[in-house]
Amino acid sequence: MFATSLRHALVLAALALACTAHASSFDCASAASKTEKAICAEADLSQLDEQLAERWRSTLAKVPDPQALKTDQRQWLKSRNACGDRTACLRRQYLMRLSELEHATQPFSWDATWQLIPPGTSTAATLTTRRRDAAHISFDIEAAEGANSGNLDGLATLKNGEAHYVKGECALNFTPINGVLNISQAGADADCGGGMGVYYSGTYVASQQALTLDYDMLSLGLARTPAENQMLHTLLKGDYQTLVEKSGSLMAAEPSNDVPGSEVAEMWMRGLGATGVVMRASDARFWVLLVTYDETGHSRLRYYTNAAPWKTRLPEALQAWHERMKDHLQLPVDFMP
């Protein structure tokens, strides 16, 4: 009886190891880098990796220039691996690449409207290109980073299938790769007509509508696991998406002395300033102070926590943030149930 039970346990263990070893597009048993190990360790990332592998195969069979796509994939893998084991960074890389491959099979034309594949929730750009003659294209691009914006138009010269624009210290290169368009920029934001932090570089796909990727708290790094992400959904309700959209840039702050093991991230957005602060503890407790709007359109500060003893008071770190922000955020705090 014991031997039978032991054999049964060994079979189950072998099956579990087999599932783990093939949880992604590569063999997890031979995963060596931080990135590969992180993908194998996270079910969510492993699923994205499998999705990408499937889309890669189908896209490669349909694009007019498979070799260019292979070269581009190698460049993307370098960008992905630069994330190391940072889950949020890896998730964003996969979501952006999935969107890119979805559009790569479209026929390329210089007469098109293009949308930037956004690297975050506060970045957007729309580009219009028109072929003027055999040697030139005209372009008009509008971009935004938070509340800051930029606009540039001009005439670019076609050479060897690419387009090049240079004016003063600003230079843009337009490089088609099958059905998508990559833009690289040389010159500072202001050199190219952009507000602070506004750049035009990135990958664009042909679309009349701005792209909306499935960015969430996992993509931003404010939730570490799908369970924590769902917990924040339940806690914040309608303000969950508000927090995602207002996250902008995150800055690590000092932990709260009255919550041992806490981690604090302050949020700010270009042109808007501070938008909120999020604190988490290792036991999946969260504290959120968020700039939002009431039903009349007036700004408010809403405070959420899933830690019952803190429902009616702010932890030290959030209170300190609130005090620092009073000069330009003189807002009452609504303690949410």
C-alpha positions in Angstrom: 0.0 0.0 0.0 2.8 2.4 0.9 4.7 1.5 -2.3 1.6 2.2 -4.4 1.0 5.5 -2.7 4.6 6.4 -3.2 4.5 5.6 -6.9 1.3 7.6 -7.2 3.0 10.6 -5.6 6.0 10.3 -7.8 3.8 10.2 -10.9 2.0 13.4 -9.8 5.3 15.1 -9.1 6.6 14.2 -12.5 3.4 15.6 -14.1 3.7 18.8 -12.2 7.4 19.1 -13.3 6.4 18.4 -16.9 3.7 21.2 -16.8 6.2 23.6 -15.3 8.9 22.7 -17.8 6.6 23.5 -20.7 4.7 26.4 -19.3 6.2 28.8 -21.9 7.5 28.8 -25.5 10.9 27.5 -24.3 12.0 24.6 -22.1 11.9 25.9 -18.5 14.1 23.1 -17.4 17.0 24.8 -19.2 16.1 28.4 -18.3 19.3 30.2 -17.4 18.8 34.0 -17.5 16.9 36.1 -15.0 14.3 36.8 -17.6 13.6 33.2 -18.5 13.4 32.2 -14.9 11.0 35.0 -14.2 8.8 33.9 -17.1 8.8 30.3 -15.9 8.0 31.3 -12.3 5.0 33.5 -13.2 1.9 31.8 -14.7 0.7 35.2 -16.2 4.0 35.8 -17.9 4.3 32.2 -19.1 0.8 32.5 -20.7 1.8 35.8 -22.4 5.0 34.0 -23.7 2.9 31.2 -25.2 0.5 33.7 -26.8 3.5 35.5 -28.3 5.0 32.3 -29.6 1.8 31.4 -31.3 1.3 34.8 -32.8 4.9 34.9 -33.9 4.5 31.7 -35.9 1.3 32.8 -37.6 2.7 36.3 -38.4 6.0 34.9 -39.8 4.0 32.8 -42.3 2.0 35.9 -43.6 4.4 38.9 -43.7 6.0 39.8 -47.1 9.5 40.0 -45.5 10.0 37.2 -43.0 13.8 37.9 -42.7 13.1 41.4 -41.6 10.7 40.1 -39.0 13.3 37.6 -37.7 15.9 40.4 -37.3 13.3 42.6 -35.6 12.4 39.7 -33.2 16.0 39.4 -32.2 16.1 43.1 -31.3 12.9 42.7 -29.4 14.3 39.8 -27.4 17.2 42.1 -26.4 14.7 44.7 -25.2 12.7 42.0 -23.3 15.9 40.6 -21.6 16.9 44.1 -20.5 13.9 43.9 -18.1 15.8 41.2 -16.2 13.3 39.7 -13.7 11.1 42.8 -13.3 7.6 41.3 -13.9 5.9 44.6 -14.7 8.5 45.5 -17.3 8.3 42.1 -18.9 4.5 42.2 -19.0 4.6 45.6 -20.8 7.1 44.3 -23.3 4.9 41.3 -24.2 1.7 43.3 -24.5 3.4 45.8 -26.8 4.9 43.0 -29.0 1.6 41.2 -29.2 0.0 44.4 -30.5 2.8 45.0 -33.0 2.7 41.4 -34.5 -1.1 41.7 -34.8 -0.6 44.6 -37.2 2.6 43.4 -38.9 0.7 41.5 -41.6 -1.1 44.6 -42.9 0.1 45.8 -46.3 2.5 48.8 -45.8 1.7 52.1 -47.4 3.2 55.6 -46.8 -0.4 57.0 -47.2 -1.7 56.1 -43.8 -2.6 57.2 -40.3 -0.5 55.6 -37.6 -0.8 55.1 -33.8 2.0 54.7 -31.3 2.1 51.4 -29.4 2.2 53.1 -26.0 4.8 52.0 -23.5 2.6 53.2 -20.7 -0.7 54.8 -19.9 0.4 58.4 -20.1 2.1 58.2 -23.5 0.3 58.6 -26.9 1.1 59.7 -30.5 -0.7 59.9 -33.8 1.2 60.2 -37.1 -0.1 60.9 -40.6 2.2 60.2 -43.6 1.5 60.9 -47.3 3.7 60.1 -50.2 4.4 63.4 -52.1 6.6 61.9 -54.9 9.1 59.2 -55.6 11.6 60.8 -53.3 9.6 62.4 -50.4 6.9 61.9 -47.9 5.1 64.5 -45.8 4.3 63.8 -42.2 2.4 65.4 -39.3 2.9 63.9 -35.8 1.2 64.8 -32.5 2.3 63.3 -29.3 1.6 63.6 -25.6 3.3 62.6 -22.3 0.9 63.2 -19.5 -0.5 66.7 -19.9 2.5 67.8 -22.0 2.2 67.7 -25.8 4.2 68.2 -29.0 3.6 68.6 -32.7 5.9 68.3 -35.7 5.3 68.3 -39.4 7.7 68.4 -42.4 9.0 66.7 -45.5 11.1 63.6 -45.2 13.4 62.2 -47.9 13.0 58.6 -49.1 16.2 56.5 -49.4 16.5 52.7 -49.6 13.0 52.3 -48.4 13.4 54.5 -45.3 12.5 58.1 -44.8 14.8 60.7 -43.1 14.0 64.1 -41.7 16.5 66.6 -40.4 16.0 70.2 -39.3 18.4 71.9 -37.0 19.1 69.6 -34.0 16.1 67.4 -34.7 16.3 64.2 -36.8 13.7 61.5 -37.4 14.2 58.2 -39.2 11.1 56.3 -40.4 11.8 52.6 -40.9 9.1 50.3 -42.3 9.2 46.7 -41.0 6.5 44.8 -42.9 3.2 46.4 -41.9 4.5 48.6 -39.0 6.6 51.7 -38.8 9.5 52.4 -36.4 10.6 56.0 -35.7 13.9 56.9 -34.1 14.6 60.4 -32.9 17.8 62.3 -32.5 17.6 65.6 -30.6 16.0 66.7 -27.4 12.3 67.0 -26.8 12.3 70.8 -27.4 14.5 70.4 -30.5 11.7 68.5 -32.2 8.8 70.7 -31.0 7.8 68.7 -28.0 7.0 69.7 -24.4 9.1 68.3 -21.6 9.4 64.6 -21.9 7.6 64.4 -25.2 9.3 62.3 -27.9 8.2 60.8 -31.2 10.3 57.6 -31.2 8.6 54.2 -31.0 6.7 51.6 -33.0 3.6 52.7 -34.9 0.8 50.7 -36.4 -1.7 51.7 -39.1 -4.9 52.6 -37.3 -7.4 55.5 -37.2 -8.0 54.9 -33.5 -5.5 55.2 -30.6 -4.4 51.9 -29.2 -5.5 50.7 -25.8 -3.4 48.0 -24.3 -4.4 45.8 -21.4 -2.3 47.7 -18.9 -3.2 47.1 -15.3 -1.7 47.1 -11.8 0.4 44.1 -12.8 1.9 46.0 -15.8 2.7 49.0 -13.5 4.2 46.9 -10.8 1.7 48.1 -8.1 0.4 44.5 -7.9 2.8 41.6 -7.7 0.4 38.8 -8.4 -2.9 38.2 -10.2 -4.5 37.7 -6.8 -3.2 41.2 -5.6 -4.5 42.7 -8.9 -7.9 41.3 -8.2 -7.8 42.5 -4.7 -7.1 46.0 -5.9 -10.0 45.7 -8.4 -12.3 44.8 -5.5 -11.0 47.5 -3.2 -11.0 50.4 -5.7 -14.0 49.5 -7.9 -14.5 52.3 -10.4 -11.3 54.1 -9.3 -9.2 51.1 -10.3 -8.9 52.3 -13.9 -8.5 55.9 -12.7 -5.4 54.8 -10.8 -4.0 52.9 -13.8 -4.5 56.0 -16.0 -3.0 58.4 -13.4 -0.1 56.2 -12.5 2.3 58.0 -14.9 5.8 57.7 -13.4 6.4 55.9 -10.1 9.0 57.0 -7.5 9.9 54.8 -4.5 9.5 56.7 -1.2 10.5 56.0 2.4 8.5 53.2 4.0 5.9 54.0 6.7 7.3 53.6 10.2 3.9 52.6 11.5 3.6 49.7 9.0 6.6 47.4 9.2 7.8 46.0 5.9 5.8 48.6 3.9 6.7 49.7 0.3 5.6 53.2 -0.9 5.3 54.4 -4.5 4.5 58.0 -5.3 2.8 58.7 -8.6 3.3 61.8 -10.8 2.5 62.8 -14.3 4.2 65.3 -16.6 2.3 68.5 -16.7 0.1 67.5 -13.8 2.4 66.8 -10.9 1.5 64.4 -8.1 -1.5 62.2 -8.8 -1.4 59.8 -5.8 0.5 57.4 -3.6 0.2 53.7 -3.1 1.6 51.7 -0.2 1.6 47.9 0.1 2.7 45.4 2.8 4.1 41.9 2.3 0.8 40.4 3.5 -1.1 42.0 0.5 -2.5 44.9 2.5 -2.9 48.1 0.5 -3.3 51.8 1.2 -4.1 54.1 -1.7 -4.5 57.9 -1.7 -5.7 59.1 -5.2 -6.5 62.4 -6.8 -9.8 62.0 -8.5 -13.1 63.8 -9.3 -16.5 63.8 -7.7 -19.8 63.7 -9.6 -19.7 67.5 -10.0 -16.2 67.4 -11.6 -14.4 68.8 -8.6 -11.0 67.4 -7.5 -11.0 65.1 -4.5 -8.5 62.9 -2.6 -9.9 59.4 -2.1 -8.4 57.1 0.5 -8.8 53.3 0.2 -7.4 50.5 2.3 -8.2 46.8 2.8 -6.6 47.0 6.3 -9.5 47.3 8.7 -7.7 49.1 11.6 -6.6 51.9 9.1 -10.0 52.6 7.5 -10.4 56.0 9.3 -6.8 57.2 9.5 -3.8 57.6 7.2 -0.5 55.8 7.8 2.5 58.0 8.4 3.8 57.8 4.8 0.5 58.8 3.2 0.0 61.6 5.8 3.5 62.9 5.0 2.7 62.9 1.3 -0.6 64.7 1.9 1.2 67.4 4.0 3.9 67.9 1.2 1.2 68.2 -1.4 -0.9 70.8 0.4 0.8 73.7 -1.4 -0.8 72.7 -4.7 -3.3 70.0 -3.7 -5.5 71.6 -1.0 -8.1 68.9 -1.2 -10.2 67.2 1.4 -9.7 63.4 1.9 -12.7 61.1 1.4 -12.3 58.0 3.5 -13.9 55.3 1.3 -15.6 52.3 2.9 
